[in-house]
């Protein structure tokens, strides 16, 4: 019987991540992988991208979320452009960030901003009412009318659905109505409706 090979010890990254609000938290590989998977990438792709991130930040004591995000977006562009699009769309509709090339983005605190073809008032991050959801759905329809592929529209409805589920500003009844709006839109394309896997909070 051959001796078992010892598992290679995983190198622990001691880097602190500096968030947009200036607070810091230890680098968390699991959190990074999960966010990449949530954007629609496979677990394998997410793990490979996390490896690239860790290689680039291994010798740094601190790194900003902007830097991490820039690396992730670059890697997604090479490995899974649809997941990159989903990530950017999520940032825009939930975090009020507009992404540009090279991973740079603008944070909008308040006022009005032209998002896609829709001018919307921007408040604090996060979806808060049915009007915002309706505006995003109108924009998705316009994007489709202007030639954006169905698979992209489909993926964006999933991102919007997830954003509604995670919203802390909508009560369960409002979330239910917002999901019904998305499902009405999806029905036009013959797509299955989204159903929450657990009770809405």
C-alpha positions in Angstrom: 0.0 0.0 0.0 1.4 3.4 -1.0 1.7 6.1 1.6 -0.9 8.9 1.4 0.2 12.1 0.1 0.1 15.0 2.6 -2.3 17.7 1.6 -0.6 20.9 0.6 -1.2 23.4 3.3 -3.1 26.4 2.1 -1.3 29.7 2.5 -3.3 32.0 4.6 -3.6 35.6 3.3 -3.2 38.1 6.1 -4.2 41.1 4.0 -6.7 43.6 5.4 -9.4 44.8 3.0 -10.2 48.6 3.1 -13.8 49.1 2.2 -15.4 52.2 0.6 -16.4 53.6 3.9 -12.8 53.4 5.3 -13.5 50.4 7.6 -11.2 47.4 7.3 -11.8 43.6 7.5 -9.6 40.6 7.0 -9.5 39.2 3.5 -12.1 36.4 3.2 -11.6 34.0 0.2 -15.0 32.3 0.8 -16.8 35.6 0.6 -15.0 36.5 -2.6 -15.7 33.2 -4.2 -19.4 33.4 -3.2 -19.8 36.9 -4.7 -18.2 35.7 -8.0 -20.5 32.7 -8.1 -23.5 34.9 -7.3 -22.6 36.9 -10.5 -23.2 33.7 -12.5 -19.6 32.3 -12.8 -19.0 28.6 -12.1 -17.4 27.6 -8.8 -14.3 26.5 -10.7 -14.0 29.9 -12.4 -14.5 31.7 -9.1 -11.8 29.6 -7.4 -9.4 30.4 -10.2 -10.1 34.1 -10.0 -9.6 34.0 -6.2 -6.2 32.4 -6.8 -5.3 35.3 -9.1 -6.5 37.8 -6.5 -4.5 36.1 -3.7 -1.3 36.0 -5.9 -1.6 39.7 -6.5 -2.3 40.7 -2.9 -0.2 38.1 -1.0 2.6 40.5 -0.1 0.4 43.5 0.8 -0.8 44.3 4.3 -3.7 46.4 3.0 -5.7 46.5 -0.2 -8.8 48.4 -1.2 -12.0 46.8 -2.3 -11.6 48.8 -5.5 -8.4 47.0 -6.3 -9.9 43.6 -5.6 -12.9 44.5 -7.7 -10.7 45.7 -10.6 -8.8 42.3 -10.6 -12.1 40.3 -10.5 -13.7 42.3 -13.3 -10.6 41.9 -15.5 -10.5 38.2 -14.9 -14.2 37.8 -15.5 -13.9 39.7 -18.8 -11.4 37.0 -19.9 -13.1 33.9 -18.4 -16.9 34.7 -18.3 -18.0 38.0 -19.8 -21.7 37.3 -18.9 -20.8 37.1 -15.2 -18.9 40.3 -15.5 -22.0 42.0 -17.0 -24.0 40.6 -14.1 -21.6 42.0 -11.5 -21.6 45.4 -13.1 -25.4 45.4 -13.4 -25.7 44.4 -9.7 -23.4 47.3 -8.7 -25.5 49.7 -10.6 -28.9 48.7 -9.4 -28.1 47.9 -5.8 -25.0 49.8 -4.8 -25.5 52.9 -7.0 -22.1 52.4 -8.6 -21.5 53.0 -12.3 -18.7 50.8 -13.6 -16.3 52.0 -16.2 -13.5 50.1 -18.0 -10.5 49.2 -15.9 -12.6 48.6 -12.8 -13.0 52.3 -12.0 -16.4 53.4 -10.8 -18.3 56.4 -9.6 -20.3 56.4 -6.4 -23.4 58.6 -6.5 -24.6 59.9 -3.1 -27.7 61.8 -4.2 -29.2 63.6 -7.1 -30.2 62.4 -10.5 -28.2 60.3 -12.9 -28.7 58.9 -16.3 -28.6 55.1 -15.9 -28.7 53.4 -19.3 -31.7 55.1 -20.9 -33.4 55.9 -17.6 -33.0 59.0 -15.5 -33.5 58.1 -11.9 -33.0 59.8 -8.6 -30.3 58.2 -6.6 -30.5 57.8 -2.9 -28.8 55.4 -0.5 -27.7 52.1 -2.0 -30.3 49.3 -2.2 -33.6 48.9 -3.9 -36.4 50.6 -1.9 -39.6 50.7 -3.9 -41.6 49.4 -6.8 -40.9 52.5 -8.9 -37.2 51.7 -9.0 -38.0 48.1 -10.0 -40.4 49.2 -12.7 -37.8 51.7 -14.1 -35.2 48.9 -14.3 -37.6 46.6 -16.0 -38.4 49.3 -18.6 -34.7 49.7 -19.2 -34.3 45.9 -19.7 -37.1 46.0 -22.3 -35.4 48.9 -24.0 -32.1 47.1 -23.9 -33.7 44.1 -25.6 -35.4 46.3 -28.2 -31.9 47.8 -29.0 -30.3 44.4 -29.5 -29.1 43.2 -26.1 -29.1 39.4 -26.3 -31.9 37.5 -24.5 -29.4 35.6 -22.4 -28.1 38.9 -21.0 -31.6 40.1 -20.3 -32.4 36.8 -18.6 -29.3 37.0 -16.4 -30.1 40.6 -15.5 -33.6 39.6 -14.3 -32.0 37.1 -12.0 -29.7 39.8 -10.6 -32.7 42.1 -10.0 -34.6 39.2 -8.3 -31.6 38.6 -6.0 -31.3 42.3 -5.2 -35.0 42.4 -4.2 -34.6 39.3 -2.0 -31.6 41.0 -0.3 -33.2 44.4 0.1 -33.6 45.6 3.7 -35.8 48.6 2.6 -38.7 46.6 1.2 -41.3 44.8 3.3 -42.4 41.3 2.3 -45.5 42.5 0.6 -43.5 45.0 -1.6 -41.0 42.3 -2.4 -43.8 40.0 -3.5 -45.2 42.7 -5.8 -41.7 43.4 -7.2 -41.1 39.7 -7.9 -44.5 39.6 -9.7 -43.4 42.5 -11.9 -40.2 40.6 -12.8 -42.2 37.4 -13.5 -44.7 39.3 -15.7 -41.7 40.6 -17.7 -40.1 37.2 -17.9 -43.4 35.6 -19.1 -43.2 37.7 -22.3 -40.1 35.7 -23.2 -41.5 32.4 -22.1 -39.1 32.1 -19.2 -40.0 30.3 -15.9 -41.0 32.6 -13.0 -38.7 33.1 -10.1 -39.8 31.7 -6.8 -38.2 32.6 -3.5 -36.8 29.4 -1.8 -37.7 30.7 1.7 -40.3 33.1 3.2 -39.7 36.7 2.3 -38.4 38.9 5.1 
